[in-house]
Amino acid sequence: MALMVGARVLARNLLRPWSRLPDAVPGRTGPAAGGGDGVRCFGSPRVLVETDPAKGVAVIKLKNPPVNSLSLEVLTEFVISLEKLENDKTFRGVIVTSDCPGIFSAGLDLTEMCGKSQAHYAEYWRAVQELWLRLYLSNLVVIAAINGVSPAGGCLISLTCDYRVLADNPKYSIGLNETLLGIVAPSWFKDTLVNTVGHRTAERALQLGLLFPPAEALRVGIVDQVVPEDQVHSAALSVMARWLAIPDHARQLTKNLMRKPTADRLVKQRDADIQYFLQFISRDSIQKSLRVYLDKLRQKKG
Ligand SMILES: CC/C=C\CC/C=C/CC(=O)SCCNC(=O)CCNC(=O)[C@H](O)C(C)(C)COP(=O)(O)OP(=O)(O)OC[C@H]1O[C@@H](n2cnc3c(N)ncnc32)[C@H](O)[C@@H]1OP(=O)(O)O
């Protein structure tokens, strides 16, 4: 059953033709990608894609309220949208951002990892791997416009990008906080962080589950730029222009040179990584930690 969900999402989206606003995403109009008339949109309800063919740039906006958790559907739709952009030679760059105010992404969807079947966990983990691989090795220039808090899986998405712009708001912390939940960031999450901030900073951040506020995030290099909140998108567009000034083939080969060894480590042992995840997540103690954490989040309001 669980295996069919991804396939259903895939089929529904592959059949969806490129289309123009407001038909594709009812209720959304205007030059959201900053390109005026040329802006075209496609995507799915949870992963909006606004494209500016004249500039060769697209914006992927995550829209899975309330917290942009990365459910199986979001992961699947994200991969499909990315693949469409990769396959269309019009596009050379993509900005990844959020449509949920104040939240870039709350990370992996904890409800997908709690109280579900082994088959579901396996399908979910494969989808997490797939998104990471696609983003990490994308031929496009990928820039994160981080306009909200970005823990764990949200941070991972940012780390796969070529450049990170974070909005300057003390609430918008970013980091791999898995240990705070009583779980462990997998080796490829760890590798992505080490490749960004270096071994010592990564070791300390991972063990303590640190979530860095903007100034600290910039200091340790987990983000590349911190800008006033209303300038995140324009700053990302400026950075994009600089990266797009480099010839694609040279930049892509260099990116591949830097990243492929890390990606290959996962590719070579994808099934083993899934088995490890299954064993880990199915432990009673881990399920209990996740339930306690989810309950705490839910009770916060009450
Ligand atoms: C071998 C490897 C094994 C395992 C590796 C597994 C790796 C996991 C990586 C991850 O990404 S785990 C997820 C880590 N995420 C977090 O720790 C973030 C948790 N969320 C928050 O801290 C807060 O929700 C927020 C700061 C993002 C937003 O705060 P606020 O605006 O106050 O919203 P609420 O806290 O009230 O949340 C609203 C609603 O959303 C639910 N929710 C929050 N986060 C998640 C999540 N990650 N997955 C699923 N659901 C989430 C929360 O429970 C609330 O639900 P209600 O039913 O009460 O509405």
The ligand as an SDF file (V2000), in Angstrom:
LIG
                    3D

 59 61  0  0  0  0  0  0  0  0999 V2000
   19.8620    5.9400   10.8620 C   0  0  0  0  0  0  0  0  0  0  0  0
   19.1910    7.2460   10.7310 C   0  0  0  0  0  0  0  0  0  0  0  0
   18.0250    7.3270   11.5550 C   0  0  0  0  0  0  0  0  0  0  0  0
   17.2380    8.3900   11.6770 C   0  0  0  0  0  0  0  0  0  0  0  0
   17.4680    9.6620   11.0330 C   0  0  0  0  0  0  0  0  0  0  0  0
   16.1990   10.4620   10.9610 C   0  0  0  0  0  0  0  0  0  0  0  0
   16.5030   11.8390   10.5510 C   0  0  0  0  0  0  0  0  0  0  0  0
   15.6410   12.8120   10.7900 C   0  0  0  0  0  0  0  0  0  0  0  0
   15.8830   14.1890   10.4180 C   0  0  0  0  0  0  0  0  0  0  0  0
   14.7300   15.0910   10.6970 C   0  0  0  0  0  0  0  0  0  0  0  0
   14.4870   16.0090    9.9440 O   0  0  0  0  0  0  0  0  0  0  0  0
   13.7730   14.7970   12.0770 S   0  0  0  0  0  0  0  0  0  0  0  0
   12.7200   16.2130   12.2490 C   0  0  0  0  0  0  0  0  0  0  0  0
   13.3940   17.2260   13.0910 C   0  0  0  0  0  0  0  0  0  0  0  0
   12.5800   18.4300   13.1770 N   0  0  0  0  0  0  0  0  0  0  0  0
   12.4700   19.1430   14.2690 C   0  0  0  0  0  0  0  0  0  0  0  0
   13.0320   18.8690   15.2900 O   0  0  0  0  0  0  0  0  0  0  0  0
   11.5450   20.3220   14.2060 C   0  0  0  0  0  0  0  0  0  0  0  0
   10.3260   20.0860   15.0380 C   0  0  0  0  0  0  0  0  0  0  0  0
    9.4110   21.2220   14.9540 N   0  0  0  0  0  0  0  0  0  0  0  0
    9.6230   22.3890   15.5860 C   0  0  0  0  0  0  0  0  0  0  0  0
   10.6050   22.6220   16.2690 O   0  0  0  0  0  0  0  0  0  0  0  0
    8.5490   23.4150   15.4290 C   0  0  0  0  0  0  0  0  0  0  0  0
    7.3930   22.7920   14.9660 O   0  0  0  0  0  0  0  0  0  0  0  0
    8.9180   24.5530   14.4530 C   0  0  0  0  0  0  0  0  0  0  0  0
    9.9900   25.4420   15.1080 C   0  0  0  0  0  0  0  0  0  0  0  0
    9.3940   24.0250   13.1140 C   0  0  0  0  0  0  0  0  0  0  0  0
    7.6550   25.4210   14.2140 C   0  0  0  0  0  0  0  0  0  0  0  0
    7.1240   25.8550   15.4410 O   0  0  0  0  0  0  0  0  0  0  0  0
    5.6240   26.3940   15.4820 P   0  0  0  0  0  0  0  0  0  0  0  0
    5.3880   27.3620   14.3860 O   0  0  0  0  0  0  0  0  0  0  0  0
    5.3970   26.8660   16.8790 O   0  0  0  0  0  0  0  0  0  0  0  0
    4.7140   25.1290   15.1200 O   0  0  0  0  0  0  0  0  0  0  0  0
    4.3500   23.9020   16.0740 P   0  0  0  0  0  0  0  0  0  0  0  0
    5.5470   23.4420   16.8160 O   0  0  0  0  0  0  0  0  0  0  0  0
    3.1470   24.2850   16.8920 O   0  0  0  0  0  0  0  0  0  0  0  0
    3.9790   22.7790   15.0320 O   0  0  0  0  0  0  0  0  0  0  0  0
    2.7680   22.8350   14.2750 C   0  0  0  0  0  0  0  0  0  0  0  0
    2.3440   21.4120   13.9750 C   0  0  0  0  0  0  0  0  0  0  0  0
    3.3340   20.7930   13.1610 O   0  0  0  0  0  0  0  0  0  0  0  0
    3.7720   19.5810   13.7840 C   0  0  0  0  0  0  0  0  0  0  0  0
    5.1850   19.3630   13.4470 N   0  0  0  0  0  0  0  0  0  0  0  0
    6.2190   20.1590   13.7180 C   0  0  0  0  0  0  0  0  0  0  0  0
    7.3520   19.6540   13.2210 N   0  0  0  0  0  0  0  0  0  0  0  0
    7.0350   18.4940   12.6330 C   0  0  0  0  0  0  0  0  0  0  0  0
    7.7850   17.4870   11.9410 C   0  0  0  0  0  0  0  0  0  0  0  0
    9.1120   17.5790   11.7270 N   0  0  0  0  0  0  0  0  0  0  0  0
    7.1180   16.4210   11.4670 N   0  0  0  0  0  0  0  0  0  0  0  0
    5.7880   16.2920   11.6390 C   0  0  0  0  0  0  0  0  0  0  0  0
    5.0140   17.2170   12.2880 N   0  0  0  0  0  0  0  0  0  0  0  0
    5.6420   18.2920   12.7820 C   0  0  0  0  0  0  0  0  0  0  0  0
    3.5450   19.8070   15.2650 C   0  0  0  0  0  0  0  0  0  0  0  0
    3.4700   18.5960   15.9230 O   0  0  0  0  0  0  0  0  0  0  0  0
    2.2410   20.5710   15.2480 C   0  0  0  0  0  0  0  0  0  0  0  0
    1.2230   19.5990   15.0120 O   0  0  0  0  0  0  0  0  0  0  0  0
   -0.2650   19.8020   15.5790 P   0  0  0  0  0  0  0  0  0  0  0  0
   -0.9410   18.5000   15.3060 O   0  0  0  0  0  0  0  0  0  0  0  0
   -0.1300   20.0910   17.0560 O   0  0  0  0  0  0  0  0  0  0  0  0
   -0.8160   20.9660   14.8190 O   0  0  0  0  0  0  0  0  0  0  0  0
  1  2  1  0
  2  3  1  0
  3  4  2  0
  4  5  1  0
  5  6  1  0
  6  7  1  0
  7  8  2  0
  8  9  1  0
  9 10  1  0
 10 11  2  0
 10 12  1  0
 12 13  1  0
 13 14  1  0
 14 15  1  0
 15 16  1  0
 16 17  2  0
 16 18  1  0
 18 19  1  0
 19 20  1  0
 20 21  1  0
 21 22  2  0
 21 23  1  0
 23 24  1  0
 23 25  1  0
 25 26  1  0
 25 27  1  0
 25 28  1  0
 28 29  1  0
 29 30  1  0
 30 31  2  0
 30 32  1  0
 30 33  1  0
 33 34  1  0
 34 35  2  0
 34 36  1  0
 34 37  1  0
 37 38  1  0
 38 39  1  0
 39 40  1  0
 39 54  1  0
 40 41  1  0
 41 42  1  0
 41 52  1  0
 42 43  1  0
 42 51  1  0
 43 44  2  0
 44 45  1  0
 45 46  1  0
 45 51  2  0
 46 47  1  0
 46 48  2  0
 48 49  1  0
 49 50  2  0
 50 51  1  0
 52 53  1  0
 52 54  1  0
 54 55  1  0
 55 56  1  0
 56 57  2  0
 56 58  1  0
 56 59  1  0
M  END
$$$$
